[in-house]
Every structure is written in C-alpha cells, then in structure tokens.
Amino acid sequence: MNNPALETVLAGRIVSLDNLQPGESGIVEIVEAGSYENGLSVRLRALGVSSSHQVSMLRHGWFGGPLVVRAGKTTEIAIRRSEAELVKVRRI
C-alpha cells in the first residue's frame, strides 16, 4: 500500500488545530463540523479557516480557554478548543 495521504497521517503531520503549539503553522485539510455542520463551517470559512488556507497558532488560553489563531496573513481569531479539534491541519 503506497498511499501518500495515509503515510502523511501516520507520520503525524496531520493533526487537529488544537494540537499546534504557539509559533507552529499548518494548512487546513478539512473541517469536520459534525453536528454543527452548517453554522460552524460557514462561520469558519468566513473567518478564513477553510481548506488549503494557512493558519498559525499564536497562543493557548489559560485553564482550557480559547486558542488565538491567525488565519492567512492578518486575520486573528479566538476559537474554542472544542471547535479547534474539528479542524484538521497539515503541519508545515
């Protein structure tokens, strides 16, 4: 089985957004919106968090608080950890 996508996942390069450490960046692969399908995916897309766009982790909130993420070059957003778990990114 020579599947490059599977090898990338196994190598640990595709992770959920909440697993990025401050200073790390990634390319959004998929948003698994689950039961929030319509509202969450539309909101994230409007903020610049959609497939093939770059995101950078700026900081983690204290005591399980929100994550501050830069989408693209200038947009900074705060996102709940539970929502960040649904965004899968490929580390770069």
C-alpha positions as CSV (number, residue, x, y, z in Angstrom):
1,M,0.0,0.0,0.0
2,N,1.7,3.1,-1.2
3,N,-0.8,5.8,-0.3
4,P,0.8,9.2,0.3
5,A,-2.1,10.6,2.3
6,L,-2.1,7.7,4.6
7,E,1.7,8.0,5.1
8,T,1.3,11.6,6.0
9,V,-1.3,10.8,8.6
10,L,0.9,8.1,10.0
11,A,3.9,10.4,10.1
12,G,1.9,12.7,12.5
13,R,1.8,15.6,10.1
14,I,-2.0,15.9,10.0
15,V,-3.3,16.9,13.5
16,S,-6.2,18.8,14.8
17,L,-5.8,22.6,15.1
18,D,-5.7,22.5,18.9
19,N,-2.5,20.3,18.8
20,L,-0.4,23.0,17.2
21,Q,1.9,24.8,19.6
22,P,2.3,28.6,19.6
23,G,4.5,29.5,16.7
24,E,3.6,26.5,14.6
25,S,1.7,26.8,11.3
26,G,-0.4,24.4,9.2
27,I,-2.5,24.1,6.1
28,V,-6.2,23.4,6.7
29,E,-7.1,20.0,5.2
30,I,-10.7,19.5,6.4
31,V,-13.2,20.9,8.8
32,E,-15.2,18.0,10.4
33,A,-18.1,20.1,11.6
34,G,-20.1,17.2,12.8
35,S,-23.5,18.2,14.3
36,Y,-22.5,21.9,13.8
37,E,-22.2,21.4,10.1
38,N,-24.0,24.5,8.7
39,G,-23.2,27.2,11.3
40,L,-19.7,26.2,12.2
41,S,-18.3,25.6,8.8
42,V,-19.9,28.7,7.4
43,R,-18.5,30.8,10.2
44,L,-15.0,29.4,10.0
45,R,-15.0,29.8,6.2
46,A,-16.0,33.5,6.6
47,L,-13.1,34.0,9.1
48,G,-10.6,32.4,6.6
49,V,-10.3,28.9,8.1
50,S,-11.1,26.7,5.1
51,S,-9.4,24.0,3.0
52,S,-5.9,24.8,1.6
53,H,-5.6,28.1,3.7
54,Q,-2.7,28.6,6.1
55,V,-3.3,29.1,9.8
56,S,-0.8,29.8,12.6
57,M,-1.2,29.2,16.3
58,L,-0.4,32.4,18.3
59,R,-1.3,31.3,21.8
60,H,-3.3,29.0,24.0
61,G,-5.7,30.4,26.6
62,W,-5.1,29.6,30.3
63,F,-7.1,26.9,32.0
64,G,-8.6,25.5,28.8
65,G,-9.6,28.9,27.4
66,P,-9.8,29.7,23.7
67,L,-7.0,29.5,21.2
68,V,-5.8,32.5,19.3
69,V,-5.1,31.7,15.7
70,R,-4.0,33.7,12.7
71,A,-5.9,32.8,9.5
72,G,-4.0,33.9,6.4
73,K,-1.7,36.9,6.9
74,T,-3.7,39.3,9.0
75,T,-6.9,37.9,10.5
76,E,-6.6,36.9,14.2
77,I,-9.4,34.9,15.7
78,A,-10.2,33.2,19.1
79,I,-11.6,29.8,18.7
80,R,-13.0,27.3,21.3
81,R,-10.8,24.2,21.8
82,S,-13.8,22.0,21.1
83,E,-14.2,23.7,17.7
84,A,-10.4,23.6,17.0
85,E,-10.5,19.8,17.5
86,L,-12.7,19.6,14.4
87,V,-10.3,21.4,12.1
88,K,-7.6,19.1,10.7
89,V,-4.4,20.7,9.6
90,R,-1.1,19.5,7.9
91,R,1.9,20.9,9.8
92,I,4.3,22.9,7.7
